[in-house]
Structure formats: structure tokens, C-alpha cells
């Protein structure tokens, strides 16, 4: 019984270490999407593409790295473009946004 306990105590750190996140883990999807939406909402390009000063009424995630921003009159697609030159490190993904052409009613 004592040998089992010693073995368990000795192997526990190995088991925990093998299930830990890799050093290159990015933000959780919740916080990454919040960072992406913040970038979208503060973008002058998005405001210009919406073609009016009407307030934004929705930001919808339409797919991986894809959003649609609407002000009720116009909608504009926005793509999140990852920075391929940025080293993979813990923390937020480095990205920029690409604003598409608006579709208006």
C-alpha cells in the first residue's frame, strides 16, 4: 500500500504536466472574440464602409474569423486576418481586420 502511494505521489506531477496547456496557448475563444470585436468596433474602415453615421445595431460571428457588422441599413463583412509573421506565444493572437463591401437596403 505504501509503495502505491509513493508511486502515485511520484507520478502525479507527470500526469498534471502532460495535461497542461502548451506554452503556445492563445487566449480562450471568449477573450479572443472580445478582442476581435473591439478591433472591429473601433475601426474607422468599418464606419466608412457602413456609409452612414447610424449606430451599429449588431456584430454577428458568421464563421471562423468572419463577422458581419450592421447598422440596420447596411451590413459589411469583416474578416480577421492572422499575422503569419508573429511568433506563436501565449496570449492574444496577433491579427488585423479586412473590411469587405457593404450591402445596403
Steps between C-alpha positions, in 0.01 A plus 500: 500500500783740586669423169181590311473832681863583431454406136185714478675797659797457267287473184245770580718794386570318172129445440417863575783629281390288206146640513602864534454741211798540269716808543361635173136501617308801376214676675181308564243540221293729725780753553635469145158578352466796739835636374387452140168678560679787673725540195197489268302756701792742521587475131458811285485273194187329634336836569585624152375178338161525675441825305312682775534622854212279618590299810624143466214270592678164479830320465443136406761228477419321174788250499859448603667841476186643332264767631216710362446853633165671446349837573150398393539657157828351382698188585870450445701178520820507704772236487757446775842453341760333721854638492698210352830668593418524873658226710254270676507599863266489793254787490283663237525407133656778291256601227368772276158543346398504136177689433286391207249690291174607665162372393227759559120477498 
